[in-house]
Amino acid sequence: MYTVNNRRNKFENGQTESDHVLTKYGVFFGIVCFLTALTQMPNIVDAGISSQIARIVWTIVFVISLFVRKRIRVNEITPLLIMAILLIIMNVVQRLFSENTYVTTLTECIFLSMYVYISSVGFHDVFTGKDIDFIANMYSIASVLAAGYLLLFGNLLRGLSITVYAYASKNSLGVVLFTAIILLLNYGFNKGKLRKIISLAFIAELTACIFLMKTRAMIVCFPVLGIIYMGYSSVKRKAKVICILTLTICVILLINKHFYDIIINQILFNNMGHSFAEASSGRGEQWLNLFYEMRRYPLIGDGKTERESLILTALIQFGLLGGVPIILYSLWPLRKSMQLIKLYKSKHVFCLFCISVAYSVDSIFEQLAPFGPGVRCFFLWLLFGILMTNDNLVQGESV
């Protein structure tokens, strides 16, 4: 990526004509995102073919990127290279001094995120603003279809008690649906009254599905996202009004005793009491046991223990020497987007920032976010890779 000064000087006149052109690469990646997001549909997941579809799709992406690639700047992949080398070294050390004899799921997911990132970086600066808009729309449509299928043909609206989890893969699908909400907020309200109405309806559907699935990590992200939108001064007034109205409705609902019981007791606390340990499905106890579980291999980790948090899993599996760098690496997109958002008002950077925040929150509750499992977090690394190589998009259309 160019230096900050280069960025400031290169595109002072704003958008170029090419920003409004949909290229063949935009169409291609739109199809890729549609198919990848669609793999989270319940019937595809239940059939056990979601991973196979994703592998085929992203293998094609990587092969094509080899022919398109012009060059990759070292600073665009330096953190990635350092992390890859560190993981290899840690695995060798653990084989020598601990009981680890295999590659963990966390390691596999980190390398998978690197694979997606390198594939998108390989396309360099071929993408336009119209391409990103199309890619976001295709991802959102696939997410809406997945949510619609679950609402219509799943158990969410068929009389199932809200005290029961209606979908086993709710955490993976919840991340996909929340990502689509962010994309709709950033790209769905740009043109035409009809498109805005449709986007708002889609957001309502996705939100309802997340709450009905009781994907609590994503439910926590809703007020966080609202705060971001209201606090970001360049966000259009309509977006702020939507966030304020949504939060107001939530407050009104919580005042009502019946809705309070459903939202707080049944969804958030899952009828398991009101303590943090009970509400977190045992996650609170895992945090309390962190130092106890690290006692044997505090520096290199035991190489195998998995807990319901990326932070806990990284520290216990890889110790301080490997766990801390993994946690810092997981925050790379967030840190970079925070740096850029201070300089530019690009809606693409703002979108990356929102997704990074959501996935970082998710990493507190899930052991593989923002890397996986599978391809559920792929859009973060795809968008990050695109923006790391495209100064025009970084300094392009404002939010």
C-alpha positions as CSV (number, residue, x, y, z in Angstrom):
1,M,0.0,0.0,0.0
2,Y,1.2,3.5,-0.7
3,T,2.3,5.8,2.0
4,V,-0.2,8.2,3.6
5,N,1.3,11.2,1.8
6,N,1.1,9.4,-1.6
7,R,-2.5,8.6,-0.9
8,R,-3.3,12.3,-0.1
9,N,-1.7,13.6,-3.3
10,K,-2.8,11.0,-5.8
11,F,-6.6,11.4,-6.0
12,E,-7.3,14.9,-4.8
13,N,-10.1,15.3,-7.4
14,G,-12.2,12.5,-6.0
15,Q,-13.8,9.8,-8.1
16,T,-12.8,9.0,-11.7
17,E,-15.2,8.0,-14.4
18,S,-14.0,4.4,-14.0
19,D,-15.7,4.3,-10.5
20,H,-19.0,4.1,-12.3
21,V,-18.1,1.2,-14.6
22,L,-18.9,-2.4,-13.7
23,T,-15.9,-4.5,-14.9
24,K,-15.7,-8.2,-15.6
25,Y,-13.7,-8.6,-12.4
26,G,-16.6,-7.1,-10.4
27,V,-19.0,-9.5,-12.1
28,F,-16.7,-12.4,-11.4
29,F,-16.3,-11.6,-7.7
30,G,-20.0,-10.8,-7.3
31,I,-20.7,-14.4,-8.5
32,V,-18.0,-15.7,-6.1
33,C,-19.4,-13.9,-3.2
34,F,-23.0,-15.0,-4.0
35,L,-22.0,-18.7,-4.2
36,T,-19.8,-18.5,-1.1
37,A,-22.5,-16.8,1.0
38,L,-25.1,-19.2,-0.4
39,T,-23.1,-22.2,1.0
40,Q,-24.4,-21.1,4.5
41,M,-28.0,-22.0,3.5
42,P,-29.4,-24.6,5.9
43,N,-30.0,-27.2,3.2
44,I,-26.5,-26.9,1.8
45,V,-24.9,-27.0,5.2
46,D,-27.1,-30.0,6.2
47,A,-26.1,-31.8,3.0
48,G,-22.4,-31.4,4.0
49,I,-21.3,-29.9,0.7
50,S,-20.8,-26.3,1.8
51,S,-17.0,-26.7,2.3
52,Q,-16.6,-28.5,-1.1
53,I,-18.4,-25.7,-2.9
54,A,-16.3,-23.0,-1.2
55,R,-13.1,-24.8,-2.0
56,I,-13.9,-25.2,-5.7
57,V,-14.9,-21.5,-5.9
58,W,-11.9,-20.1,-4.2
59,T,-9.5,-22.4,-6.0
60,I,-10.8,-20.9,-9.3
61,V,-10.3,-17.4,-7.8
62,F,-6.7,-18.1,-6.8
63,V,-5.8,-19.6,-10.2
64,I,-7.3,-16.6,-12.1
65,S,-5.4,-14.2,-9.7
66,L,-2.1,-15.8,-10.8
67,F,-2.8,-14.6,-14.4
68,V,-4.1,-11.2,-13.5
69,R,-1.5,-10.4,-10.8
70,K,0.8,-7.5,-11.8
71,R,2.8,-7.1,-8.6
72,I,2.4,-7.4,-4.8
73,R,4.1,-4.8,-2.7
74,V,6.0,-6.3,0.3
75,N,4.2,-4.0,2.8
76,E,0.8,-5.3,1.7
77,I,1.7,-8.8,2.9
78,T,4.3,-8.3,5.6
79,P,2.1,-9.0,8.6
80,L,0.8,-12.1,6.7
81,L,4.3,-13.4,6.0
82,I,5.4,-12.8,9.7
83,M,2.3,-14.7,11.0
84,A,2.8,-17.6,8.5
85,I,6.5,-18.0,9.6
86,L,5.5,-17.7,13.3
87,L,2.9,-20.4,13.0
88,I,5.3,-22.8,11.3
89,I,8.0,-22.1,13.9
90,M,5.5,-22.6,16.8
91,N,4.3,-25.9,15.4
92,V,7.9,-27.2,15.2
93,V,8.6,-26.0,18.7
94,Q,5.4,-27.6,20.1
95,R,6.3,-30.9,18.4
96,L,9.6,-30.8,20.3
97,F,8.5,-29.6,23.7
98,S,4.8,-30.3,24.1
99,E,2.2,-32.9,23.1
100,N,1.1,-31.3,19.9
101,T,1.5,-33.5,16.8
102,Y,-1.0,-31.9,14.4
103,V,-2.2,-28.6,12.9
104,T,-5.0,-27.1,14.8
105,T,-8.3,-25.8,13.5
106,L,-7.3,-22.3,14.4
107,T,-4.1,-22.6,12.3
108,E,-6.1,-24.0,9.3
109,C,-8.5,-21.1,9.5
110,I,-5.7,-18.5,9.7
111,F,-4.1,-19.9,6.6
112,L,-7.5,-20.0,4.9
113,S,-8.0,-16.2,5.6
114,M,-4.5,-15.6,4.2
115,Y,-5.5,-17.6,1.1
116,V,-8.5,-15.3,0.6
117,Y,-6.5,-12.2,1.2
118,I,-3.7,-13.1,-1.2
119,S,-6.3,-14.1,-3.9
120,S,-7.9,-10.6,-3.6
121,V,-4.5,-8.8,-3.4
122,G,-3.5,-10.6,-6.6
123,F,-6.1,-8.7,-8.6
124,H,-4.3,-5.4,-7.5
125,D,-6.2,-2.2,-8.6
126,V,-8.6,-3.6,-11.2
127,F,-11.7,-3.0,-9.1
128,T,-14.0,0.1,-9.4
129,G,-16.5,1.6,-7.0
130,K,-19.3,0.0,-9.1
131,D,-17.6,-3.4,-8.7
132,I,-17.7,-3.1,-4.9
133,D,-21.3,-2.1,-5.1
134,F,-22.1,-5.1,-7.2
135,I,-20.1,-7.5,-5.0
136,A,-21.9,-6.2,-1.9
137,N,-25.3,-6.6,-3.5
138,M,-24.6,-10.1,-4.6
139,Y,-23.5,-11.1,-1.1
140,S,-26.5,-9.4,0.4
141,I,-28.9,-11.2,-2.0
142,A,-27.4,-14.6,-1.1
143,S,-27.7,-13.8,2.6
144,V,-31.4,-12.7,2.2
145,L,-32.1,-16.0,0.4
146,A,-30.5,-18.0,3.2
147,A,-32.4,-16.1,5.8
148,G,-35.6,-16.4,3.8
149,Y,-35.2,-20.1,3.5
150,L,-34.6,-20.5,7.2
151,L,-37.7,-18.4,8.0
152,L,-40.0,-20.1,5.6
153,F,-38.8,-23.7,5.7
154,G,-36.9,-23.9,9.0
155,N,-38.4,-23.9,12.4
156,L,-38.1,-20.2,13.2
157,L,-41.7,-19.4,12.2
158,R,-43.3,-22.7,12.6
159,G,-44.2,-22.7,16.2
160,L,-40.9,-23.8,17.7
161,S,-40.4,-22.5,21.2
162,I,-38.0,-19.6,21.3
163,T,-36.2,-21.3,24.2
164,V,-34.9,-23.9,21.7
165,Y,-32.1,-23.3,19.2
166,A,-33.7,-23.6,15.8
167,Y,-30.6,-24.0,13.7
168,A,-27.4,-25.7,14.7
169,S,-25.1,-23.5,12.5
170,K,-26.7,-20.3,13.7
171,N,-23.4,-18.7,14.7
172,S,-21.9,-19.1,11.2
173,L,-25.1,-18.0,9.4
174,G,-25.5,-15.1,11.9
175,V,-22.1,-13.6,11.0
176,V,-23.0,-13.8,7.3
177,L,-26.4,-12.2,7.9
178,F,-24.9,-9.4,10.0
179,T,-22.3,-8.7,7.4
180,A,-25.1,-8.4,4.8
181,I,-26.8,-5.8,7.1
182,I,-23.6,-3.7,7.1
183,L,-23.4,-4.0,3.3
184,L,-27.0,-3.0,2.9
185,L,-26.5,0.0,5.2
186,N,-23.4,1.1,3.2
187,Y,-24.5,0.3,-0.3
188,G,-28.3,-0.2,-0.3
189,F,-29.4,3.3,0.2
190,N,-27.4,5.0,-2.6
191,K,-29.9,5.2,-5.4
192,G,-33.6,5.4,-5.8
193,K,-36.5,5.3,-3.3
194,L,-37.5,1.7,-4.3
195,R,-34.0,0.4,-3.7
196,K,-34.0,2.1,-0.3
197,I,-37.3,0.5,0.6
198,I,-36.1,-2.9,-0.5
199,S,-32.9,-2.5,1.4
200,L,-34.8,-1.6,4.6
201,A,-37.1,-4.6,4.2
202,F,-34.0,-6.9,3.7
203,I,-32.4,-5.4,6.8
204,A,-35.6,-6.1,8.8
205,E,-35.7,-9.7,7.6
206,L,-32.0,-10.3,8.4
207,T,-32.3,-8.7,11.8
208,A,-35.4,-10.8,12.6
209,C,-33.6,-14.0,11.6
210,I,-30.5,-13.2,13.8
211,F,-32.7,-12.6,16.8
212,L,-34.9,-15.7,16.2
213,M,-31.7,-17.8,15.8
214,K,-30.5,-16.3,19.1
215,T,-27.0,-15.5,17.6
216,R,-26.1,-13.6,20.7
217,A,-22.6,-12.5,19.6
218,M,-24.2,-10.7,16.6
219,I,-27.1,-9.4,18.8
220,V,-24.4,-7.6,20.9
221,C,-23.1,-6.1,17.7
222,F,-26.3,-4.2,16.9
223,P,-25.9,-1.4,19.5
224,V,-22.2,-1.3,18.7
225,L,-23.0,-0.7,15.0
226,G,-25.6,1.9,16.0
227,I,-23.1,3.8,18.0
228,I,-20.6,3.7,15.1
229,Y,-23.1,5.1,12.7
230,M,-24.3,7.8,15.0
231,G,-20.8,8.8,16.1
232,Y,-19.3,8.9,12.6
233,S,-19.9,12.5,11.6
234,S,-19.9,12.0,7.8
235,V,-22.6,9.4,7.8
236,K,-25.7,10.7,6.0
237,R,-28.5,12.0,8.1
238,K,-30.9,9.2,6.8
239,A,-28.6,6.5,8.1
240,K,-28.3,8.2,11.5
241,V,-32.1,8.5,11.6
242,I,-32.5,4.8,10.9
243,C,-30.1,3.9,13.7
244,I,-31.7,6.2,16.1
245,L,-35.2,4.9,15.3
246,T,-34.0,1.3,15.6
247,L,-32.4,2.0,19.0
248,T,-35.5,3.9,20.2
249,I,-37.7,0.9,19.2
250,C,-35.5,-1.4,21.1
251,V,-35.7,0.7,24.2
252,I,-39.5,0.8,23.9
253,L,-39.7,-2.9,23.4
254,L,-37.5,-3.5,26.5
255,I,-39.8,-1.3,28.6
256,N,-42.6,-3.7,27.8
257,K,-42.5,-6.6,30.2
258,H,-43.5,-9.3,27.6
259,F,-40.8,-8.2,25.1
260,Y,-38.3,-7.8,27.8
261,D,-38.9,-11.4,28.8
262,I,-38.5,-12.6,25.2
263,I,-35.4,-10.5,24.3
264,I,-33.5,-10.5,27.6
265,N,-34.5,-13.7,29.4
266,Q,-35.2,-16.0,26.5
267,I,-32.9,-14.8,23.8
268,L,-29.9,-13.2,25.4
269,F,-29.8,-15.3,28.6
270,N,-31.4,-18.3,27.0
271,N,-33.4,-19.0,30.1
272,M,-30.3,-20.0,31.9
273,G,-30.2,-17.5,34.7
274,H,-28.9,-14.0,34.9
275,S,-25.3,-14.4,35.8
276,F,-22.5,-13.8,33.2
277,A,-21.4,-17.4,33.4
278,E,-24.9,-18.8,32.9
279,A,-25.7,-16.4,30.1
280,S,-22.5,-17.0,28.3
281,S,-23.1,-20.8,28.1
282,G,-20.0,-21.5,30.2
283,R,-17.7,-19.0,28.5
284,G,-17.4,-17.0,31.7
285,E,-15.9,-20.0,33.5
286,Q,-13.4,-20.5,30.6
287,W,-12.1,-16.9,31.1
288,L,-11.7,-17.5,34.8
289,N,-9.7,-20.7,34.1
290,L,-7.3,-19.1,31.5
291,F,-4.3,-18.8,33.8
292,Y,-4.9,-22.3,35.2
293,E,-4.9,-23.8,31.7
294,M,-1.8,-21.9,30.6
295,R,0.2,-23.0,33.6
296,R,1.9,-26.0,32.0
297,Y,3.1,-24.3,28.7
298,P,2.7,-20.5,29.3
299,L,5.1,-19.5,26.6
300,I,4.5,-22.0,23.8
301,G,1.0,-23.4,24.6
302,D,-0.2,-26.9,24.6
303,G,-1.1,-26.9,20.9
304,K,-4.5,-28.5,21.2
305,T,-6.9,-26.9,23.6
306,E,-9.9,-25.1,22.1
307,R,-12.1,-22.7,23.9
308,E,-15.1,-20.5,22.9
309,S,-13.0,-17.4,22.3
310,L,-10.2,-16.6,19.8
311,I,-8.3,-14.9,22.7
312,L,-8.5,-17.9,25.0
313,T,-7.8,-20.4,22.2
314,A,-4.8,-18.5,20.9
315,L,-3.3,-18.0,24.3
316,I,-3.8,-21.6,25.5
317,Q,-2.9,-23.2,22.2
318,F,0.2,-21.1,21.4
319,G,1.1,-19.5,24.7
320,L,2.3,-15.9,25.1
321,L,4.9,-16.2,22.3
322,G,2.3,-17.3,19.7
323,G,-1.0,-16.3,21.1
324,V,-0.4,-12.6,21.5
325,P,0.8,-12.2,17.8
326,I,-2.2,-14.1,16.6
327,I,-4.6,-11.8,18.5
328,L,-2.7,-8.7,17.1
329,Y,-2.9,-10.2,13.6
330,S,-6.6,-10.7,14.0
331,L,-6.9,-7.0,14.6
332,W,-4.8,-6.1,11.5
333,P,-7.9,-5.1,9.3
334,L,-9.4,-3.2,12.2
335,R,-6.2,-1.2,12.9
336,K,-5.7,-0.5,9.2
337,S,-9.2,0.7,8.7
338,M,-9.0,2.9,11.7
339,Q,-5.9,4.5,10.3
340,L,-7.5,5.1,6.9
341,I,-10.8,6.3,8.2
342,K,-9.1,9.2,10.0
343,L,-7.7,10.4,6.6
344,Y,-10.5,9.6,4.1
345,K,-14.3,9.5,4.1
346,S,-14.5,6.6,1.7
347,K,-17.6,4.5,2.2
348,H,-15.6,1.4,1.3
349,V,-13.1,2.0,4.2
350,F,-16.0,2.7,6.5
351,C,-17.6,-0.6,5.5
352,L,-14.4,-2.4,6.2
353,F,-14.2,-0.7,9.6
354,C,-17.7,-1.8,10.5
355,I,-17.1,-5.4,9.5
356,S,-13.8,-5.4,11.4
357,V,-15.5,-4.2,14.5
358,A,-18.2,-6.8,14.3
359,Y,-15.8,-9.7,13.7
360,S,-13.6,-8.4,16.5
361,V,-16.5,-8.5,18.9
362,D,-17.4,-12.0,17.6
363,S,-13.8,-13.1,18.4
364,I,-14.5,-12.6,22.1
365,F,-17.3,-15.2,21.9
366,E,-16.1,-17.5,19.1
367,Q,-12.8,-19.4,18.9
368,L,-12.1,-18.9,15.2
369,A,-13.4,-15.4,14.4
370,P,-12.3,-13.4,12.4
371,F,-10.7,-16.2,10.5
372,G,-13.4,-18.9,10.3
373,P,-14.7,-21.5,10.7
374,G,-14.7,-22.3,7.0
375,V,-15.4,-19.3,4.8
376,R,-17.9,-17.5,7.1
377,C,-15.5,-14.6,7.6
378,F,-14.2,-14.5,4.0
379,F,-15.7,-11.1,3.1
380,L,-13.5,-9.3,5.7
381,W,-10.3,-10.5,4.1
382,L,-11.6,-10.1,0.6
383,L,-12.5,-6.5,1.1
384,F,-9.4,-5.8,3.1
385,G,-7.2,-7.2,0.3
386,I,-9.0,-5.2,-2.4
387,L,-8.6,-1.9,-0.4
388,M,-5.0,-2.6,0.4
389,T,-4.1,-2.5,-3.3
390,N,-6.6,0.1,-4.6
391,D,-5.9,3.8,-3.6
392,N,-8.8,5.0,-5.8
393,L,-11.3,3.1,-3.7
394,V,-9.7,4.2,-0.4
395,Q,-10.0,7.8,-1.4
396,G,-13.1,7.5,-3.5
397,E,-16.8,8.1,-2.9
398,S,-17.6,9.4,0.6
399,V,-20.2,7.9,2.9
